[in-house]
Amino acid sequence: MKYLTPLKAIRRKCLDCVGFQPKEVTLCTAEKCPLFPYRMGRRPKEYNFITEDTDIKKTARTAVEIENTGV
């Protein structure tokens, strides 16, 4: 059994959605679909990585803001 990467699985789902017509995936207008940015089988350029460091920095900044405002 062949396994698909997550991006290839998304591409396959998009093809299924438009009747297996690759041109229709390109022309897709379902911008509210959560798969829309990934429909071409690639990560979008504006893809943001969410890391633990990001959460730690946000938490630390919030703690400092609370301390400074006396809340």
Biotite code that builds the C-alpha atoms (Angstrom):
import biotite.structure as struc

atoms = struc.array([
    struc.Atom([0.000, 0.000, 0.000], chain_id="A", res_id=1, res_name="MET", atom_name="CA", element="C"),
    struc.Atom([1.360, 3.392, -0.995], chain_id="A", res_id=2, res_name="LYS", atom_name="CA", element="C"),
    struc.Atom([1.135, 6.156, 1.593], chain_id="A", res_id=3, res_name="TYR", atom_name="CA", element="C"),
    struc.Atom([0.653, 9.805, 0.686], chain_id="A", res_id=4, res_name="LEU", atom_name="CA", element="C"),
    struc.Atom([2.354, 12.738, 2.336], chain_id="A", res_id=5, res_name="THR", atom_name="CA", element="C"),
    struc.Atom([-0.092, 15.201, 3.921], chain_id="A", res_id=6, res_name="PRO", atom_name="CA", element="C"),
    struc.Atom([0.359, 17.674, 1.051], chain_id="A", res_id=7, res_name="LEU", atom_name="CA", element="C"),
    struc.Atom([-0.204, 14.997, -1.576], chain_id="A", res_id=8, res_name="LYS", atom_name="CA", element="C"),
    struc.Atom([-3.300, 13.819, 0.281], chain_id="A", res_id=9, res_name="ALA", atom_name="CA", element="C"),
    struc.Atom([-4.639, 17.396, 0.272], chain_id="A", res_id=10, res_name="ILE", atom_name="CA", element="C"),
    struc.Atom([-3.926, 17.691, -3.446], chain_id="A", res_id=11, res_name="ARG", atom_name="CA", element="C"),
    struc.Atom([-5.735, 14.396, -4.046], chain_id="A", res_id=12, res_name="ARG", atom_name="CA", element="C"),
    struc.Atom([-8.743, 15.622, -2.031], chain_id="A", res_id=13, res_name="LYS", atom_name="CA", element="C"),
    struc.Atom([-8.841, 18.850, -4.053], chain_id="A", res_id=14, res_name="CYS", atom_name="CA", element="C"),
    struc.Atom([-8.749, 16.875, -7.285], chain_id="A", res_id=15, res_name="LEU", atom_name="CA", element="C"),
    struc.Atom([-11.588, 14.702, -5.988], chain_id="A", res_id=16, res_name="ASP", atom_name="CA", element="C"),
    struc.Atom([-13.594, 17.821, -5.111], chain_id="A", res_id=17, res_name="CYS", atom_name="CA", element="C"),
    struc.Atom([-13.387, 19.211, -8.670], chain_id="A", res_id=18, res_name="VAL", atom_name="CA", element="C"),
    struc.Atom([-13.898, 15.958, -10.550], chain_id="A", res_id=19, res_name="GLY", atom_name="CA", element="C"),
    struc.Atom([-10.197, 15.142, -11.072], chain_id="A", res_id=20, res_name="PHE", atom_name="CA", element="C"),
    struc.Atom([-9.650, 18.133, -13.373], chain_id="A", res_id=21, res_name="GLN", atom_name="CA", element="C"),
    struc.Atom([-6.247, 19.693, -12.466], chain_id="A", res_id=22, res_name="PRO", atom_name="CA", element="C"),
    struc.Atom([-7.142, 22.978, -14.178], chain_id="A", res_id=23, res_name="LYS", atom_name="CA", element="C"),
    struc.Atom([-10.204, 23.276, -11.928], chain_id="A", res_id=24, res_name="GLU", atom_name="CA", element="C"),
    struc.Atom([-8.023, 22.992, -8.814], chain_id="A", res_id=25, res_name="VAL", atom_name="CA", element="C"),
    struc.Atom([-6.094, 26.011, -10.067], chain_id="A", res_id=26, res_name="THR", atom_name="CA", element="C"),
    struc.Atom([-9.335, 27.893, -10.734], chain_id="A", res_id=27, res_name="LEU", atom_name="CA", element="C"),
    struc.Atom([-10.909, 26.940, -7.381], chain_id="A", res_id=28, res_name="CYS", atom_name="CA", element="C"),
    struc.Atom([-12.799, 29.797, -5.713], chain_id="A", res_id=29, res_name="THR", atom_name="CA", element="C"),
    struc.Atom([-13.567, 28.083, -2.375], chain_id="A", res_id=30, res_name="ALA", atom_name="CA", element="C"),
    struc.Atom([-11.336, 30.445, -0.389], chain_id="A", res_id=31, res_name="GLU", atom_name="CA", element="C"),
    struc.Atom([-13.055, 29.542, 2.889], chain_id="A", res_id=32, res_name="LYS", atom_name="CA", element="C"),
    struc.Atom([-12.004, 25.913, 2.500], chain_id="A", res_id=33, res_name="CYS", atom_name="CA", element="C"),
    struc.Atom([-9.274, 25.108, 5.055], chain_id="A", res_id=34, res_name="PRO", atom_name="CA", element="C"),
    struc.Atom([-7.362, 23.248, 2.330], chain_id="A", res_id=35, res_name="LEU", atom_name="CA", element="C"),
    struc.Atom([-7.444, 26.162, -0.129], chain_id="A", res_id=36, res_name="PHE", atom_name="CA", element="C"),
    struc.Atom([-3.886, 27.460, 0.546], chain_id="A", res_id=37, res_name="PRO", atom_name="CA", element="C"),
    struc.Atom([-2.494, 23.933, 0.074], chain_id="A", res_id=38, res_name="TYR", atom_name="CA", element="C"),
    struc.Atom([-4.537, 22.929, -2.997], chain_id="A", res_id=39, res_name="ARG", atom_name="CA", element="C"),
    struc.Atom([-1.555, 23.071, -5.357], chain_id="A", res_id=40, res_name="MET", atom_name="CA", element="C"),
    struc.Atom([0.314, 20.440, -3.318], chain_id="A", res_id=41, res_name="GLY", atom_name="CA", element="C"),
    struc.Atom([2.739, 22.942, -1.786], chain_id="A", res_id=42, res_name="ARG", atom_name="CA", element="C"),
    struc.Atom([2.914, 25.038, 1.336], chain_id="A", res_id=43, res_name="ARG", atom_name="CA", element="C"),
    struc.Atom([1.951, 28.643, 0.707], chain_id="A", res_id=44, res_name="PRO", atom_name="CA", element="C"),
    struc.Atom([4.803, 31.176, 0.809], chain_id="A", res_id=45, res_name="LYS", atom_name="CA", element="C"),
    struc.Atom([3.231, 33.036, 3.725], chain_id="A", res_id=46, res_name="GLU", atom_name="CA", element="C"),
    struc.Atom([3.102, 29.840, 5.787], chain_id="A", res_id=47, res_name="TYR", atom_name="CA", element="C"),
    struc.Atom([3.869, 30.644, 9.437], chain_id="A", res_id=48, res_name="ASN", atom_name="CA", element="C"),
    struc.Atom([5.621, 28.092, 11.553], chain_id="A", res_id=49, res_name="PHE", atom_name="CA", element="C"),
    struc.Atom([4.175, 27.758, 15.028], chain_id="A", res_id=50, res_name="ILE", atom_name="CA", element="C"),
    struc.Atom([6.799, 26.644, 17.466], chain_id="A", res_id=51, res_name="THR", atom_name="CA", element="C"),
    struc.Atom([7.095, 26.281, 21.191], chain_id="A", res_id=52, res_name="GLU", atom_name="CA", element="C"),
    struc.Atom([9.468, 29.281, 21.173], chain_id="A", res_id=53, res_name="ASP", atom_name="CA", element="C"),
    struc.Atom([6.702, 31.462, 19.762], chain_id="A", res_id=54, res_name="THR", atom_name="CA", element="C"),
    struc.Atom([4.341, 30.434, 22.552], chain_id="A", res_id=55, res_name="ASP", atom_name="CA", element="C"),
    struc.Atom([7.011, 30.912, 25.221], chain_id="A", res_id=56, res_name="ILE", atom_name="CA", element="C"),
    struc.Atom([7.828, 34.422, 23.981], chain_id="A", res_id=57, res_name="LYS", atom_name="CA", element="C"),
    struc.Atom([4.144, 35.346, 23.900], chain_id="A", res_id=58, res_name="LYS", atom_name="CA", element="C"),
    struc.Atom([3.629, 33.997, 27.432], chain_id="A", res_id=59, res_name="THR", atom_name="CA", element="C"),
    struc.Atom([6.697, 35.807, 28.752], chain_id="A", res_id=60, res_name="ALA", atom_name="CA", element="C"),
    struc.Atom([5.600, 39.085, 27.148], chain_id="A", res_id=61, res_name="ARG", atom_name="CA", element="C"),
    struc.Atom([2.097, 38.737, 28.624], chain_id="A", res_id=62, res_name="THR", atom_name="CA", element="C"),
    struc.Atom([3.537, 38.075, 32.094], chain_id="A", res_id=63, res_name="ALA", atom_name="CA", element="C"),
    struc.Atom([5.685, 41.211, 31.875], chain_id="A", res_id=64, res_name="VAL", atom_name="CA", element="C"),
    struc.Atom([2.724, 43.299, 30.661], chain_id="A", res_id=65, res_name="GLU", atom_name="CA", element="C"),
    struc.Atom([0.612, 42.084, 33.605], chain_id="A", res_id=66, res_name="ILE", atom_name="CA", element="C"),
    struc.Atom([3.427, 42.826, 36.036], chain_id="A", res_id=67, res_name="GLU", atom_name="CA", element="C"),
    struc.Atom([3.896, 46.356, 34.641], chain_id="A", res_id=68, res_name="ASN", atom_name="CA", element="C"),
    struc.Atom([0.177, 47.211, 34.702], chain_id="A", res_id=69, res_name="THR", atom_name="CA", element="C"),
    struc.Atom([-0.381, 45.777, 38.181], chain_id="A", res_id=70, res_name="GLY", atom_name="CA", element="C"),
    struc.Atom([-3.292, 43.612, 37.071], chain_id="A", res_id=71, res_name="VAL", atom_name="CA", element="C"),
])
